């Protein structure tokens, strides 16, 4: 039986993989928008995209500002 910690580790890896696959052909702003919409935190988005959390947050702010 898989213990709870290993299960969460596997789910975390799967989430990252799906995030990478879903945003492969998108620019960074589109990636941030999509990953935010599916509920990932800025730190999770930063890890998936290889950018800093601050850069993700600035991008999210720009998206909010653009959309009013």
Protein Blocks (a to p, Z undefined) as FASTA:
>chain_A
ZZfklmmmmmmmmmmmmmmmmmmmpcfklmmmmmmmnopafklmmmmnopafklmmmmmm
mmmmmnZZ
